Amino acid sequence: MNFYTCLDQEGKVIARCQTSQDIEVLKRMGRPINEVRAMKNEEAVVCSLTGSPSDFNMDY
């Protein structure tokens, strides 16, 4: 399972997403996504243990 971190132009984390469709939804919502990085396995474990990555997205 892949997870992605979405960053703004200043390099701040906007959201953590599980699919490219989640990323597209955020873009359509007007979120200023400048860069998308695949999370490392050790980072992604945190998402899978705490619930869905969308739990981190306050706009959903």
CORWO-V852822 format. One line per field, one symbol per residue. ss: DSSP state (2 for helix, 1 for strand, 0 for the rest). phi: phi as a letter, one per 40 degrees, with the letter a starting at -180 (. if undefined). A space follows every 10 residues. Layout:
ss->???
phi->???
This chain:
ss->0001111000 0011111002 2222222200 0000111100 2222222222 0022220000
phi->.bbbbbbccc gcccabbcbc cccccccccg cccbabbccc dcccdccccc hcdccccccc
